[in-house]
Amino acid sequence: MINEFFNRFSEFIARMPGLPILIALSLILLNFVLQLLIDAPIVGWMAQTNCLLHLGLVIGLLGLLLGEAL
């Protein structure tokens, strides 16, 4: 089951290698917008921890590495 998932995922990334990078850019931009919004409880926590920024950076780097490898 896990092997099938990785096969399907690698085929998907091979067809669209730029998609993880676009997702990463959108998460980083969303983090910037959340920094400017009012301090709601969840939004304030996400803005203080820069959760989306870090997630976007990890996805972007993995997308670059997988896009080149596949």
N, C-alpha and C positions, 0 to 999 in steps of 0.2 A: 504494500500500500504506500509506504513512504517512498519506495523506489519509483513507483508510478507517478507520484506527485512531483518528484524531482525531475523526472523525464519530461513531464508536461510543462513544468516551470522553465526548464532550460530551452525547450522548443519555443515557448512564448517569448522569452527574452531574446532568443536568436532572431525571431521575426521582427521584434520591435525593440532594438537595443537602446533607444533614446527615451523610452517611457519611464524607467526609474529616475532618470535625471530630471525629467519634467515634473514628476511627482515630488521629487526632492526640492526643486525650485518653488513649487507651489506651497509646500510646507514651510519653507523658509520665509516666503512672502507673507503667509498667514501668521507666522510668529511675529513678524514686524507689525502687522496690522493689529494683532492682539496687544502689543506693547502700547499702542495708542488708544485703545478702548478704555472704557470706565472699569473700575475695579469690582467686577462681580466675583463671587467666591471662586468659581472654577476658572474663569478667565484670568483672575488675578494670580492664581497658583500657576497656571500654565505660562503666564507672562514672566513671573518671577523665576521659575525654574528653567525657562527657555527649552521646554520639553520638545516642542515642534522643531526648533532649530537643530537640536541634537539629532532628532530622528531624521530630519531632512538631510543632514550631513552624512549620516550613516547610510541611508538609502542611496544617496548620490554617489558616494564612494563605492559601494557595492555594485551599483549600476554601471559605473565606469569599468570596474574590474571584470564583471561578468560580460559586459558588452564587448570588451576587447578579447576575452577568452573564447567567447562563442562566436 
